[in-house]
């Protein structure tokens, strides 16, 4: 299994159920695991034949900043859909960690999506 792993991407966003929580930007952290459509051996050292992880990070940061959301589940789904739609991955996993409850290190959601074309 070939995967591209983005570990602990820090993103600023406005997210939370209470209005007060969305009143200011907060940092969340993401892990993203992308299974490209091709095996690494087929990529021929050509960036056009793989998933450009720098471009993924840029798009995810932009998506998170586009608008406020109430649920991290919503953002996880939007990120997963974006990666499948725009980067041609065969599957994607997204974990989002939010540092909001003082008695926990973080709360998290995990999403696993296969490509609808596979």
MMTF fields as JSON, N, C-alpha, C and O atoms, coordinates in Angstrom:
{
  "mmtfVersion": "1.0.0",
  "mmtfProducer": "UNKNOWN",
  "numBonds": 471,
  "numAtoms": 472,
  "numGroups": 118,
  "numChains": 1,
  "numModels": 1,
  "chainsPerModel": [1],
  "groupsPerChain": [118],
  "chainIdList": ["A"],
  "bondAtomList": [4, 2, 8, 6, 12, 10, 16, 14, 20, 18, 24, 22, 28, 26, 32, 30, 36, 34, 40, 38, 44, 42, 48, 46, 52, 50, 56, 54, 60, 58, 64, 62, 68, 66, 72, 70, 76, 74, 80, 78, 84, 82, 88, 86, 92, 90, 96, 94, 100, 98, 104, 102, 108, 106, 112, 110, 116, 114, 120, 118, 124, 122, 128, 126, 132, 130, 136, 134, 140, 138, 144, 142, 148, 146, 152, 150, 156, 154, 160, 158, 164, 162, 168, 166, 172, 170, 176, 174, 180, 178, 184, 182, 188, 186, 192, 190, 196, 194, 200, 198, 204, 202, 208, 206, 212, 210, 216, 214, 220, 218, 224, 222, 228, 226, 232, 230, 236, 234, 240, 238, 244, 242, 248, 246, 252, 250, 256, 254, 260, 258, 264, 262, 268, 266, 272, 270, 276, 274, 280, 278, 284, 282, 288, 286, 292, 290, 296, 294, 300, 298, 304, 302, 308, 306, 312, 310, 316, 314, 320, 318, 324, 322, 328, 326, 332, 330, 336, 334, 340, 338, 344, 342, 348, 346, 352, 350, 356, 354, 360, 358, 364, 362, 368, 366, 372, 370, 376, 374, 380, 378, 384, 382, 388, 386, 392, 390, 396, 394, 400, 398, 404, 402, 408, 406, 412, 410, 416, 414, 420, 418, 424, 422, 428, 426, 432, 430, 436, 434, 440, 438, 444, 442, 448, 446, 452, 450, 456, 454, 460, 458, 464, 462, 468, 466],
  "bondOrderList": [1, 1, 1, 1, 1, 1, 1, 1, 1, 1, 1, 1, 1, 1, 1, 1, 1, 1, 1, 1, 1, 1, 1, 1, 1, 1, 1, 1, 1, 1, 1, 1, 1, 1, 1, 1, 1, 1, 1, 1, 1, 1, 1, 1, 1, 1, 1, 1, 1, 1, 1, 1, 1, 1, 1, 1, 1, 1, 1, 1, 1, 1, 1, 1, 1, 1, 1, 1, 1, 1, 1, 1, 1, 1, 1, 1, 1, 1, 1, 1, 1, 1, 1, 1, 1, 1, 1, 1, 1, 1, 1, 1, 1, 1, 1, 1, 1, 1, 1, 1, 1, 1, 1, 1, 1, 1, 1, 1, 1, 1, 1, 1, 1, 1, 1, 1, 1],
  "groupList": [{"groupName": "UNK", "atomNameList": ["N", "CA", "C", "O"], "elementList": ["N", "C", "C", "O"], "formalChargeList": [0, 0, 0, 0], "bondAtomList": [1, 0, 2, 1, 3, 2], "bondOrderList": [1, 1, 2], "singleLetterCode": "X", "chemCompType": "L-PEPTIDE LINKING"}],
  "groupTypeList": [0, 0, 0, 0, 0, 0, 0, 0, 0, 0, 0, 0, 0, 0, 0, 0, 0, 0, 0, 0, 0, 0, 0, 0, 0, 0, 0, 0, 0, 0, 0, 0, 0, 0, 0, 0, 0, 0, 0, 0, 0, 0, 0, 0, 0, 0, 0, 0, 0, 0, 0, 0, 0, 0, 0, 0, 0, 0, 0, 0, 0, 0, 0, 0, 0, 0, 0, 0, 0, 0, 0, 0, 0, 0, 0, 0, 0, 0, 0, 0, 0, 0, 0, 0, 0, 0, 0, 0, 0, 0, 0, 0, 0, 0, 0, 0, 0, 0, 0, 0, 0, 0, 0, 0, 0, 0, 0, 0, 0, 0, 0, 0, 0, 0, 0, 0, 0, 0],
  "groupIdList": [1, 2, 3, 4, 5, 6, 7, 8, 9, 10, 11, 12, 13, 14, 15, 16, 17, 18, 19, 20, 21, 22, 23, 24, 25, 26, 27, 28, 29, 30, 31, 32, 33, 34, 35, 36, 37, 38, 39, 40, 41, 42, 43, 44, 45, 46, 47, 48, 49, 50, 51, 52, 53, 54, 55, 56, 57, 58, 59, 60, 61, 62, 63, 64, 65, 66, 67, 68, 69, 70, 71, 72, 73, 74, 75, 76, 77, 78, 79, 80, 81, 82, 83, 84, 85, 86, 87, 88, 89, 90, 91, 92, 93, 94, 95, 96, 97, 98, 99, 100, 101, 102, 103, 104, 105, 106, 107, 108, 109, 110, 111, 112, 113, 114, 115, 116, 117, 118],
  "secStructList": [7, 7, 7, 3, 3, 3, 3, 3, 3, 3, 3, 3, 3, 7, 5, 7, 1, 1, 4, 4, 4, 4, 1, 1, 7, 3, 3, 3, 3, 3, 3, 3, 3, 3, 3, 7, 1, 1, 7, 4, 4, 4, 1, 6, 6, 7, 4, 4, 4, 1, 7, 7, 2, 2, 2, 2, 2, 2, 2, 2, 2, 2, 2, 2, 2, 2, 1, 7, 5, 1, 7, 2, 2, 2, 2, 2, 2, 2, 2, 2, 2, 2, 2, 2, 2, 2, 2, 7, 7, 1, 3, 3, 3, 3, 3, 3, 3, 3, 7, 7, 7, 6, 6, 1, 1, 7, 3, 3, 3, 3, 3, 3, 3, 3, 7, 6, 6, 7],
  "xCoordList": [0.844, 0.0, 0.892, 1.784, 0.652, 1.393, 0.539, -0.626, 1.12, 0.392, 1.286, 2.5, 0.665, 1.312, 0.725, -0.495, 1.582, 1.135, 1.506, 2.667, 0.512, 0.716, 0.43, -0.701, 1.444, 1.362, 1.341, 2.249, 0.3, 0.202, 0.206, 0.891, -0.553, -0.722, -1.525, -2.643, -0.948, -1.62, -2.371, -1.817, -3.642, -4.54, -5.321, -5.766, -5.482, -6.334, -7.73, -7.89, -8.734, -10.115, -11.038, -10.621, -12.282, -13.325, -14.306, -15.064, -14.284, -15.079, -15.553, -14.798, -16.801, -17.351, -18.849, -19.389, -19.516, -20.967, -21.39, -22.241, -20.833, -21.239, -20.714, -19.609, -21.517, -21.092, -19.764, -18.909, -19.59, -18.364, -17.128, -16.052, -17.286, -16.15, -15.732, -14.564, -16.678, -16.378, -16.017, -15.764, -15.991, -15.738, -14.281, -13.98, -13.394, -11.983, -11.395, -11.895, -10.334, -9.673, -9.026, -8.501, -9.071, -8.371, -7.559, -7.886, -6.501, -5.658, -6.146, -6.388, -6.284, -6.565, -5.409, -4.576, -5.372, -4.274, -4.864, -5.822, -4.275, -4.788, -3.702, -2.54, -4.105, -3.31, -4.096, -5.297, -3.414, -4.069, -3.251, -2.039, -3.92, -3.287, -3.968, -5.18, -3.174, -3.704, -3.135, -1.922, -4.01, -3.561, -3.674, -4.781, -2.528, -2.588, -3.165, -3.18, -3.632, -4.229, -3.193, -3.543, -1.927, -0.846, 0.066, 0.221, 0.661, 1.724, 2.937, 3.135, 3.744, 4.943, 5.837, 6.453, 5.916, 6.771, 6.329, 7.134, 5.073, 4.539, 4.737, 4.431, 5.235, 5.269, 6.437, 6.418, 7.428, 8.543, 9.2, 9.663, 9.237, 9.873, 9.245, 9.933, 7.933, 7.207, 6.109, 5.18, 6.21, 5.234, 3.82, 2.855, 3.682, 2.356, 1.655, 0.443, 2.401, 1.825, 1.508, 1.1, 1.692, 1.425, 0.491, -0.043, 0.302, -0.464, 0.544, 1.39, 0.457, 1.37, 0.981, 0.015, 1.726, 1.339, 1.421, 0.673, 2.308, 2.359, 1.072, 0.532, 0.587, -0.671, -1.85, -2.771, -1.829, -2.886, -2.911, -3.972, -1.749, -1.683, -2.213, -2.972, -1.818, -2.27, -3.794, -4.438, -4.364, -5.823, -6.569, -7.626, -6.022, -6.67, -6.656, -7.663, -5.527, -5.44, -6.459, -7.154, -6.546, -7.507, -8.951, -9.78, -9.251, -10.603, -11.007, -12.119, -10.119, -10.423, -10.705, -11.5, -10.058, -10.21, -11.388, -11.729, -12.015, -13.081, -14.28, -14.829, -14.698, -15.918, -15.948, -15.293, -16.708, -16.876, -17.724, -18.569, -17.47, -18.257, -18.541, -17.795, -19.608, -19.936, -19.206, -18.748, -19.098, -18.605, -17.284, -17.102, -16.361, -15.135, -15.451, -14.694, -16.553, -16.986, -17.263, -16.943, -17.861, -18.148, -16.858, -16.739, -15.895, -14.616, -13.892, -13.303, -13.924, -13.28, -13.876, -13.141, -15.198, -15.861, -15.469, -15.187, -15.449, -15.083, -13.64, -13.353, -12.744, -11.343, -11.23, -10.558, -11.882, -11.846, -12.386, -11.783, -13.525, -14.116, -13.195, -13.038, -12.59, -11.678, -10.505, -10.153, -9.906, -8.736, -9.119, -8.386, -10.256, -10.692, -11.034, -10.674, -11.726, -12.183, -11.054, -10.982, -10.175, -9.17, -7.83, -7.064, -7.539, -6.207, -6.215, -5.16, -7.374, -7.46, -6.952, -6.441, -7.084, -6.636, -7.597, -8.768, -7.092, -7.976, -8.677, -9.729, -8.101, -8.773, -8.058, -6.931, -8.74, -8.162, -8.679, -9.821, -7.814, -8.2, -7.822, -6.74, -8.725, -8.501, -8.792, -9.858, -7.853, -8.096, -7.907, -6.906, -8.872, -8.783, -8.782, -9.635, -7.807, -7.714, -7.995, -7.478, -8.822, -9.22, -8.85, -9.108, -8.254, -7.714, -8.617, -8.254, -9.782, -10.791, -11.161, -11.459, -11.15, -11.544, -10.316, -9.373, -10.31, -9.11, -8.73, -7.565, -9.691, -9.382, -8.916, -8.699, -8.76, -8.261, -7.081, -6.932, -6.261, -5.195, -5.81, -5.398, -6.811, -7.558, -8.792, -8.905, -9.707, -10.799, -10.537, -9.872, -11.056, -10.723, -11.878, -12.732, -11.875, -12.738, -11.848, -10.781, -12.302, -11.565, -12.532, -13.635, -12.109, -12.922, -12.093, -10.924, -12.688, -12.041, -12.972, -14.122, -12.459, -13.272, -12.576, -11.414, -13.267, -12.761, -13.175, -14.137, -12.468, -12.877, -14.178, -14.311, -15.141, -16.385, -16.179, -17.058, -15.027, -14.749, -14.085, -13.891, -13.734, -13.007, -13.94, -13.509],
  "yCoordList": [-1.173, 0.0, 1.24, 1.369, 2.138, 3.388, 4.514, 4.661, 5.305, 6.431, 7.652, 7.549, 8.795, 10.074, 10.56, 10.629, 10.895, 11.243, 12.689, 13.085, 13.455, 14.821, 14.763, 14.502, 15.003, 14.809, 16.152, 16.968, 16.364, 17.519, 18.863, 19.793, 18.967, 20.248, 21.176, 20.85, 22.331, 23.306, 24.306, 24.878, 24.5, 25.308, 26.256, 25.865, 27.492, 28.458, 28.41, 28.43, 28.347, 28.313, 28.846, 29.056, 29.06, 29.49, 28.342, 28.083, 27.645, 26.421, 26.218, 26.419, 25.82, 25.54, 25.738, 26.508, 25.053, 25.154, 26.494, 27.167, 26.913, 28.218, 29.37, 29.301, 30.416, 31.589, 32.136, 32.534, 32.156, 32.704, 31.932, 32.509, 30.65, 29.829, 30.164, 30.02, 30.603, 30.974, 32.447, 32.908, 33.19, 34.634, 34.958, 36.054, 34.038, 34.241, 32.991, 31.884, 33.183, 32.027, 31.158, 31.66, 29.867, 28.928, 27.97, 27.715, 27.452, 26.518, 25.1, 24.693, 24.361, 22.936, 22.214, 22.834, 20.911, 20.128, 18.965, 18.326, 18.702, 17.652, 16.646, 17.0, 15.396, 14.346, 13.89, 13.632, 13.793, 13.381, 12.251, 12.373, 11.161, 10.024, 9.873, 9.674, 9.97, 9.937, 8.728, 8.524, 7.939, 6.841, 7.326, 7.518, 7.525, 8.002, 6.937, 5.748, 7.392, 6.485, 5.541, 4.455, 5.943, 5.114, 4.603, 5.248, 3.444, 2.972, 3.869, 4.458, 3.972, 4.808, 4.399, 5.256, 3.107, 2.62, 3.135, 3.183, 3.518, 4.011, 5.514, 6.034, 6.212, 7.677, 8.256, 9.44, 7.475, 7.869, 9.186, 9.954, 9.439, 10.653, 11.922, 12.923, 11.875, 12.98, 13.475, 12.73, 14.715, 15.287, 15.259, 15.172, 15.329, 15.321, 13.969, 13.88, 12.92, 11.584, 11.19, 10.058, 12.113, 11.825, 12.879, 13.712, 12.837, 13.859, 14.847, 14.473, 16.078, 17.132, 17.539, 18.277, 17.062, 17.306, 18.774, 19.216, 19.546, 20.987, 21.66, 22.531, 21.258, 21.804, 21.382, 22.17, 20.146, 19.691, 20.576, 21.048, 20.799, 21.626, 23.027, 23.57, 23.606, 24.952, 24.994, 25.918, 24.023, 23.983, 23.749, 24.337, 22.889, 22.609, 23.853, 24.177, 24.545, 25.782, 26.797, 27.441, 26.939, 27.859, 27.468, 28.321, 26.184, 25.697, 25.976, 26.438, 25.702, 25.91, 27.379, 27.688, 28.278, 29.715, 30.335, 31.491, 29.593, 30.155, 30.671, 31.72, 29.934, 30.317, 29.63, 28.606, 30.192, 29.515, 28.25, 28.147, 27.303, 26.064, 25.743, 26.144, 25.031, 24.604, 23.307, 23.16, 22.378, 21.034, 20.721, 21.034, 20.095, 19.622, 18.46, 18.192, 17.78, 16.717, 17.266, 16.628, 18.453, 19.1, 19.409, 19.138, 19.975, 20.309, 19.048, 19.045, 17.987, 16.728, 16.211, 15.792, 16.238, 15.776, 16.649, 16.134, 17.966, 18.877, 18.649, 18.692, 18.411, 18.15, 16.834, 16.77, 15.79, 14.504, 14.604, 14.086, 15.272, 15.443, 16.236, 15.89, 17.294, 18.127, 17.299, 17.401, 16.488, 15.702, 14.668, 14.466, 14.018, 13.048, 13.734, 13.242, 14.865, 15.561, 16.245, 16.15, 16.931, 17.766, 17.084, 17.499, 16.04, 15.448, 14.002, 13.37, 13.47, 12.152, 11.012, 10.023, 11.134, 10.068, 8.885, 9.048, 7.697, 6.532, 6.399, 5.766, 6.993, 7.074, 8.119, 8.516, 8.551, 9.55, 9.311, 8.9, 9.577, 9.566, 10.918, 11.443, 11.473, 12.781, 12.669, 12.198, 13.098, 13.248, 14.713, 15.322, 15.28, 16.668, 16.673, 16.057, 17.379, 17.538, 18.993, 19.924, 19.156, 20.485, 20.582, 19.663, 21.684, 21.858, 22.821, 23.973, 22.34, 23.227, 22.886, 23.791, 21.629, 21.245, 21.21, 20.468, 21.996, 22.09, 20.779, 20.577, 19.898, 18.642, 17.536, 16.403, 17.857, 16.884, 17.473, 18.692, 16.613, 17.082, 17.62, 18.661, 16.891, 17.329, 16.45, 15.388, 16.915, 16.077, 15.9, 16.732, 14.822, 14.546, 13.858, 13.225, 14.007, 13.214, 12.549, 13.058, 11.414, 10.663, 10.294, 9.809, 10.531, 10.237, 9.405, 9.707, 8.371, 7.549, 7.477, 7.054, 7.898, 7.919, 7.191, 7.471, 6.268, 5.731, 6.667, 7.422, 6.622, 7.392, 6.816, 5.596, 7.658, 7.129, 6.456, 5.736, 6.686, 6.097, 4.739, 4.077, 4.309, 3.052, 1.964, 0.83],
  "zCoordList": [0.0, 0.0, 0.0, 0.839, -0.928, -1.03, -0.475, -0.845, 0.414, 0.994, 1.072, 1.248, 0.941, 1.196, 2.509, 2.658, 3.461, 4.806, 5.11, 5.003, 5.485, 5.967, 7.462, 7.872, 8.266, 9.71, 10.437, 10.284, 11.222, 12.128, 11.408, 11.832, 10.326, 9.633, 10.541, 10.94, 10.864, 11.717, 10.845, 9.906, 11.179, 10.36, 11.272, 12.351, 10.835, 11.548, 10.94, 9.719, 11.805, 11.335, 12.415, 13.554, 12.054, 12.976, 13.063, 12.129, 14.214, 14.302, 15.731, 16.682, 15.871, 17.187, 17.203, 16.408, 18.098, 18.192, 18.798, 18.216, 19.942, 20.486, 19.613, 19.077, 19.484, 18.711, 19.22, 18.428, 20.53, 21.121, 20.659, 20.503, 20.447, 20.007, 18.574, 18.211, 17.78, 16.395, 16.243, 15.13, 17.342, 17.251, 16.937, 16.464, 17.189, 16.868, 16.248, 16.447, 15.499, 14.871, 15.939, 16.934, 15.723, 16.596, 15.733, 14.574, 16.326, 15.59, 15.837, 16.974, 14.749, 14.82, 14.136, 13.476, 14.302, 13.726, 12.944, 13.378, 11.786, 10.905, 10.548, 10.351, 10.471, 9.843, 8.624, 8.708, 7.501, 6.262, 5.645, 5.469, 5.323, 4.646, 3.296, 3.212, 2.249, 0.888, 0.162, 0.13, -0.414, -1.267, -2.713, -3.217, -3.385, -4.771, -5.701, -5.381, -6.845, -7.831, -8.438, -8.901, -8.439, -9.006, -7.891, -6.855, -8.12, -7.241, -7.416, -8.479, -6.376, -6.452, -7.62, -8.253, -7.911, -8.997, -10.363, -11.293, -10.495, -11.77, -11.967, -13.04, -10.968, -11.021, -11.8, -12.137, -12.086, -12.954, -12.532, -13.376, -11.22, -10.695, -11.273, -11.476, -11.538, -12.173, -11.229, -10.916, -10.78, -9.848, -10.42, -9.661, -11.719, -12.347, -12.2, -12.393, -11.862, -11.742, -10.3, -10.042, -9.365, -7.963, -7.392, -8.124, -6.095, -5.382, -4.807, -3.995, -5.218, -4.771, -3.349, -3.156, -2.36, -0.968, -0.584, 0.289, -1.207, -0.933, -1.413, -0.731, -2.578, -3.101, -2.226, -2.007, -1.726, -0.819, 0.425, 0.833, 1.023, 2.234, 1.968, 2.771, 0.857, 0.507, 0.351, 0.848, -0.321, -0.518, 0.792, 1.018, 1.658, 2.94, 3.83, 4.459, 3.884, 4.666, 4.143, 4.928, 2.829, 2.227, 2.507, 2.822, 2.392, 2.655, 4.1, 4.356, 5.033, 6.451, 6.757, 7.645, 6.028, 6.274, 5.526, 5.775, 4.617, 3.773, 4.541, 4.205, 5.583, 6.297, 7.658, 7.856, 8.591, 9.884, 9.729, 8.84, 10.615, 10.67, 12.127, 13.02, 12.353, 13.715, 14.089, 15.222, 13.153, 13.475, 12.777, 11.6, 13.521, 12.877, 11.936, 11.002, 12.177, 11.275, 9.871, 8.867, 9.821, 8.534, 7.796, 6.601, 8.505, 7.879, 7.414, 6.333, 8.202, 7.798, 6.491, 5.596, 6.379, 5.152, 3.967, 2.885, 4.161, 3.074, 2.617, 1.421, 3.555, 3.205, 2.436, 1.407, 2.932, 2.234, 0.821, -0.118, 0.67, -0.659, -1.58, -2.751, -1.057, -1.852, -2.378, -3.553, -1.523, -1.929, -2.985, -3.953, -2.801, -3.813, -5.126, -6.196, -5.055, -6.266, -7.025, -8.25, -6.306, -6.966, -7.194, -8.063, -6.42, -6.506, -6.979, -7.037, -7.316, -7.929, -7.073, -7.598, -5.761, -4.87, -4.946, -5.288, -4.625, -4.598, -3.252, -3.159, -2.208, -0.909, -0.065, -0.357, 0.986, 1.88, 3.293, 3.496, 4.255, 5.666, 6.247, 5.982, 7.043, 7.649, 9.14, 9.537, 9.955, 11.39, 11.727, 11.35, 12.439, 12.888, 14.409, 15.048, 14.979, 16.424, 16.792, 16.174, 17.807, 18.274, 19.749, 20.526, 20.122, 21.474, 22.247, 22.483, 22.632, 23.199, 24.642, 25.421, 25.011, 26.367, 27.271, 26.995, 28.34, 29.176, 29.864, 30.205, 30.069, 30.753, 29.802, 30.232, 28.515, 27.545, 26.777, 26.69, 26.233, 25.34, 24.056, 23.545, 23.537, 22.361, 22.199, 22.81, 21.367, 20.874, 19.386, 18.769, 18.805, 17.408, 16.703, 17.323, 15.38, 14.508, 13.469, 13.122, 12.985, 11.974, 10.86, 11.114, 9.62, 8.439, 7.469, 7.23, 6.916, 5.897, 4.692, 4.808, 3.527, 2.312, 1.168, 0.874, 0.527, -0.739, -1.863, -1.723, -2.953, -4.119, -4.658, -4.746, -5.02, -5.587, -6.945, -7.418, -7.572, -8.885, -8.784, -9.803, -7.596, -7.415, -6.945, -6.736]
}
